[in-house]
C-alpha cells in the first residue's frame, strides 16, 4: 500500500490518448480563430473542493503548445472555496481553446476523486483507521485516480493484480480451501503481502490460522467487526483487518470505531462526481 504523492509515469500517455480522442484529425473550430490571436484567462471553481490534476493540465497544454504558461494559485491536495481561482493561463488562443476541454476533464474528474477521499478521511479522523481505495477505477486512468486518492489524504490499496496477493471466494474454490489458497500465495509470491477476503467469523479464524497478512472482512455487521478485532488481538496476531462492502459517508465512522485498521471504499473511484469548474478567457487583438 502506498501513500506518497508521486506523479504516475504513464501521465504523458494518458494525456496523449485524451487529446487523440478529442482532437482527432484537427480542431476545426479553433481554426476559425486567427493564428496570431492571444488569450489570457483563469479557471474558477464553482464549489468547495480539493484540487487535483495540475500535472495533467500542464501536460495537456505542453503537448499542444509549450509556450502556453500556467500560474497555479491552488496546488494539488489543497482546498479551494467556491468562486476561487485555481490557475491562470496565457498563450496563443488556438491551442488554449483546443486543450480547454481535455485539461478541464482531467482536473474536474481528479478533483472529484480527491474531494471524495478527503471527506471519507475527515469522517474517520481520530479513530486510527485509514481509508483505502480499490481497483474499481476508470479503465486507462487507474494511476491518475489513485494519485487523486492520495491527494485527498487516503491511501492506495494495490495498484493492480501484480503487486500483492488478494484471495477471494473464487480463488478459495479453485484452491480447495482458504488455508490452501493462502499457502499457495505464500509459496508463489513469497515477497508480497497475502490478503484474504472472508465472509464470516469462522473464515476469519481460518485466515488467522493460515497466517494471512491482511484479512478483508466483507460486509460484516458492526457487531461482527468488533468481534473480529477482539479475536485478532486475543490471538496476538499481527494481521491487519480491512472492512469492506457498501461503505458510505454515513456509515464509515461507525465502521472505523470498531477498531479495524482499514476501510476500503470503492466509490472513491467508481462513483465519481466531477467538480464544477469554469474557464473564463479574454482575447487580445490578433
C-alpha positions as CSV (number, residue, x, y, z in Angstrom):
1,X,0.0,0.0,0.0
2,X,1.3,3.4,-0.9
3,X,0.7,6.9,0.3
4,X,3.3,9.1,-1.3
5,X,2.2,11.8,-3.7
6,X,4.1,10.8,-6.8
7,X,3.1,11.7,-10.4
8,X,2.4,8.4,-12.3
9,X,4.9,7.7,-15.1
10,X,2.1,7.0,-17.6
11,X,0.7,10.5,-17.3
12,X,2.0,11.7,-20.7
13,X,0.5,8.7,-22.4
14,X,-2.9,9.3,-20.7
15,X,-2.9,12.9,-21.9
16,X,-1.8,11.9,-25.5
17,X,-4.7,9.4,-25.6
18,X,-7.2,12.0,-24.4
19,X,-6.0,14.5,-27.0
20,X,-6.2,12.0,-29.8
21,X,-9.7,11.1,-28.7
22,X,-10.8,14.8,-28.7
23,X,-8.8,16.5,-31.4
24,X,-8.7,13.6,-33.9
25,X,-7.5,15.0,-37.3
26,X,-7.7,18.6,-36.1
27,X,-9.7,21.2,-34.2
28,X,-11.8,22.6,-37.0
29,X,-13.5,25.2,-34.7
30,X,-10.2,26.6,-33.3
31,X,-9.1,27.1,-36.9
32,X,-11.6,29.9,-37.1
33,X,-9.5,31.9,-34.7
34,X,-6.6,33.9,-36.2
35,X,-3.3,32.2,-35.8
36,X,-1.8,35.2,-34.1
37,X,-4.6,35.6,-31.6
38,X,-3.5,35.7,-28.0
39,X,-5.6,34.8,-24.9
40,X,-5.5,35.1,-21.1
41,X,-7.8,33.5,-18.7
42,X,-8.5,31.7,-15.5
43,X,-10.2,28.6,-14.2
44,X,-12.6,29.1,-11.4
45,X,-14.2,26.5,-9.1
46,X,-18.0,26.8,-8.6
47,X,-17.9,24.8,-5.5
48,X,-15.8,23.9,-2.5
49,X,-13.3,21.2,-3.4
50,X,-9.9,19.6,-3.1
51,X,-7.9,20.4,-6.2
52,X,-6.1,17.6,-8.1
53,X,-4.8,17.2,-11.6
54,X,-2.3,20.1,-12.1
55,X,0.3,17.8,-13.8
56,X,-2.4,16.6,-16.3
57,X,-3.4,20.1,-17.1
58,X,0.2,21.2,-17.6
59,X,0.9,18.2,-19.8
60,X,-2.1,18.8,-21.9
61,X,-1.1,22.4,-22.8
62,X,2.6,21.4,-23.1
63,X,1.8,18.8,-25.7
64,X,-0.3,21.3,-27.7
65,X,2.0,24.4,-27.4
66,X,4.9,24.5,-24.9
67,X,4.8,28.3,-24.9
68,X,1.4,28.3,-23.0
69,X,2.0,29.5,-19.4
70,X,0.1,28.4,-16.3
71,X,0.1,30.2,-12.9
72,X,-1.3,27.9,-10.2
73,X,-3.0,29.6,-7.2
74,X,-4.1,26.3,-5.7
75,X,-1.9,23.2,-5.8
76,X,-2.8,19.6,-5.8
77,X,-4.1,18.4,-2.4
78,X,-5.2,22.0,-1.4
79,X,-8.7,23.1,-0.7
80,X,-10.5,25.8,-2.7
81,X,-13.7,27.6,-1.8
82,X,-16.5,28.2,-4.3
83,X,-15.6,31.2,-6.5
84,X,-11.9,30.8,-6.1
85,X,-9.4,30.8,-8.9
86,X,-7.5,27.6,-9.5
87,X,-5.0,28.7,-12.1
88,X,-4.4,31.4,-14.8
89,X,-3.5,30.6,-18.4
90,X,-1.9,32.7,-21.1
91,X,-0.7,32.0,-24.6
92,X,-1.7,31.5,-28.3
93,X,-5.5,31.2,-28.5
94,X,-5.8,28.3,-30.8
95,X,-4.0,25.6,-28.6
96,X,-5.6,27.0,-25.4
97,X,-9.1,26.6,-26.9
98,X,-8.1,23.1,-28.2
99,X,-6.8,22.0,-24.9
100,X,-9.5,23.6,-22.7
101,X,-11.9,20.6,-22.5
102,X,-9.3,17.9,-22.1
103,X,-7.5,19.9,-19.4
104,X,-10.7,20.5,-17.5
105,X,-11.9,16.9,-17.9
106,X,-8.8,15.7,-16.1
107,X,-9.0,18.5,-13.4
108,X,-12.7,18.0,-12.7
109,X,-12.5,14.2,-12.6
110,X,-9.4,14.0,-10.4
111,X,-10.6,16.9,-8.1
112,X,-13.8,15.0,-7.7
113,X,-12.0,11.9,-6.5
114,X,-9.7,13.8,-4.2
115,X,-12.6,15.7,-2.7
116,X,-14.5,12.4,-2.0
117,X,-11.4,10.9,-0.5
118,X,-10.9,13.9,1.8
119,X,-14.4,13.6,3.0
120,X,-14.0,10.0,4.0
121,X,-10.7,10.7,5.7
122,X,-12.3,13.5,7.7
123,X,-15.1,11.3,8.7
124,X,-12.8,8.8,10.4
125,X,-10.4,11.4,11.9
126,X,-9.1,10.4,15.3
127,X,-10.0,6.7,15.0
128,X,-6.6,5.5,13.8
129,X,-8.3,3.8,10.9
130,X,-7.1,4.5,7.3
131,X,-9.2,4.9,4.2
132,X,-8.2,2.8,1.2
133,X,-9.2,2.8,-2.5
134,X,-9.9,-0.3,-4.7
135,X,-9.3,-1.4,-8.3
136,X,-12.8,-0.1,-9.3
137,X,-11.3,2.6,-11.5
138,X,-11.9,4.0,-14.9
139,X,-10.0,1.9,-17.5
140,X,-6.8,3.6,-18.6
141,X,-6.9,6.1,-15.8
142,X,-6.1,4.0,-12.7
143,X,-2.9,5.7,-11.9
144,X,-4.5,9.1,-12.2
145,X,-7.4,8.2,-10.0
146,X,-5.1,6.6,-7.4
147,X,-3.0,9.8,-7.4
148,X,-6.2,11.7,-6.7
149,X,-7.0,9.4,-3.8
150,X,-3.6,10.3,-2.3
151,X,-4.2,14.0,-2.9
152,X,-7.3,13.6,-0.7
153,X,-5.3,12.1,2.1
154,X,-6.4,8.4,1.7
155,X,-4.1,5.5,0.7
156,X,-3.9,3.2,-2.2
157,X,-4.6,-0.4,-1.7
158,X,-2.9,-2.4,-4.6
159,X,-2.3,-0.8,-8.0
160,X,-3.1,-4.0,-9.8
161,X,-3.1,-7.7,-9.8
162,X,0.7,-7.8,-9.8
163,X,1.7,-6.2,-6.5
164,X,0.1,-8.3,-3.8
165,X,-1.9,-11.5,-3.4
166,X,-5.7,-10.9,-2.6
167,X,-7.5,-14.2,-2.2
168,X,-11.3,-14.1,-2.8
169,X,-14.1,-16.5,-2.9
170,X,-13.4,-17.9,-6.4
171,X,-9.7,-18.4,-5.6
172,X,-10.6,-20.3,-2.5
173,X,-13.0,-22.5,-4.5
174,X,-10.3,-23.2,-7.1
175,X,-7.6,-24.0,-4.4
176,X,-9.9,-26.2,-2.4
177,X,-9.8,-24.3,0.9
178,X,-8.9,-20.9,2.3
179,X,-5.8,-22.4,4.0
180,X,-4.6,-24.0,0.8
181,X,-5.1,-20.7,-1.1
182,X,-3.1,-18.8,1.5
183,X,-0.4,-21.4,1.5
184,X,-0.2,-21.2,-2.3
185,X,0.0,-17.4,-2.1
186,X,2.9,-17.7,0.3
187,X,4.7,-20.2,-1.9
188,X,4.3,-18.5,-5.2
189,X,4.6,-14.8,-4.1
190,X,6.9,-15.0,-1.1
191,X,7.9,-11.4,-1.2
192,X,4.4,-10.0,-1.5
193,X,1.7,-9.5,1.2
194,X,-1.1,-12.0,1.2
195,X,-4.6,-10.8,1.9
196,X,-7.6,-13.0,2.2
197,X,-11.3,-11.9,2.0
198,X,-13.6,-13.6,4.5
199,X,-17.3,-13.6,4.8
200,X,-17.7,-14.9,8.4
201,X,-16.0,-15.1,11.7
202,X,-15.3,-18.8,11.1
203,X,-13.4,-17.9,7.9
204,X,-11.6,-15.2,9.9
205,X,-10.3,-17.9,12.2
206,X,-9.1,-19.9,9.3
207,X,-7.3,-16.9,7.8
208,X,-5.7,-16.2,11.1
209,X,-4.5,-19.8,11.5
210,X,-3.1,-19.8,7.9
211,X,-1.1,-16.6,8.6
212,X,-2.7,-14.0,6.3
213,X,-1.0,-10.6,6.5
214,X,-4.3,-8.7,5.9
215,X,-7.9,-10.0,6.3
216,X,-10.7,-8.3,4.4
217,X,-14.0,-8.5,6.3
218,X,-16.6,-8.4,3.6
219,X,-20.0,-6.9,4.6
220,X,-19.6,-7.7,8.3
221,X,-22.1,-6.3,10.7
222,X,-20.7,-3.8,13.3
223,X,-21.0,-6.4,16.0
224,X,-19.0,-8.9,13.9
225,X,-16.4,-6.3,13.1
226,X,-15.9,-5.7,16.8
227,X,-15.7,-9.4,17.4
228,X,-13.1,-9.8,14.7
229,X,-10.9,-7.1,16.2
230,X,-11.2,-8.8,19.6
231,X,-10.3,-12.2,18.2
232,X,-7.2,-10.9,16.3
233,X,-6.0,-9.2,19.5
234,X,-6.7,-12.2,21.6
235,X,-4.7,-14.4,19.2
236,X,-1.7,-12.0,19.4
237,X,-1.7,-11.8,15.6
238,X,-0.1,-9.1,13.6
239,X,-2.7,-9.4,10.9
240,X,-4.3,-6.2,9.8
241,X,-8.1,-6.0,9.4
242,X,-9.8,-4.3,6.4
243,X,-13.5,-3.6,6.4
244,X,-15.2,-3.6,3.0
245,X,-18.6,-3.6,1.4
246,X,-21.2,-0.9,0.8
247,X,-19.4,1.8,2.8
248,X,-20.9,5.3,2.8
249,X,-20.0,8.6,4.4
250,X,-22.9,8.0,6.8
251,X,-21.6,4.5,7.9
252,X,-17.8,4.8,7.7
253,X,-17.2,6.4,11.1
254,X,-19.1,3.6,13.0
255,X,-17.1,1.0,11.0
256,X,-13.8,2.7,11.8
257,X,-14.7,2.9,15.5
258,X,-14.9,-0.9,15.7
259,X,-11.1,-0.9,15.7
260,X,-10.4,-2.2,12.2
261,X,-7.1,-0.9,10.6
262,X,-8.5,0.0,7.2
263,X,-11.8,0.7,5.4
264,X,-11.8,0.2,1.7
265,X,-14.2,2.4,-0.3
266,X,-14.8,1.5,-3.9
267,X,-17.0,4.6,-4.5
268,X,-13.9,6.9,-4.3
269,X,-13.0,6.0,-7.9
270,X,-16.2,4.3,-9.1
271,X,-18.9,6.8,-8.3
272,X,-17.1,10.0,-9.2
273,X,-18.9,13.3,-9.5
274,X,-16.8,15.8,-11.3
275,X,-16.1,19.1,-9.6
276,X,-17.8,22.1,-11.4
277,X,-15.0,24.2,-12.9
278,X,-15.2,27.0,-15.5
279,X,-12.5,28.5,-17.8
280,X,-13.0,32.2,-18.5
281,X,-11.0,33.7,-21.4
282,X,-10.2,37.2,-22.6
283,X,-8.8,37.7,-26.1
284,X,-6.3,40.3,-27.2
285,X,-6.3,41.8,-30.7
286,X,-4.8,39.5,-33.4
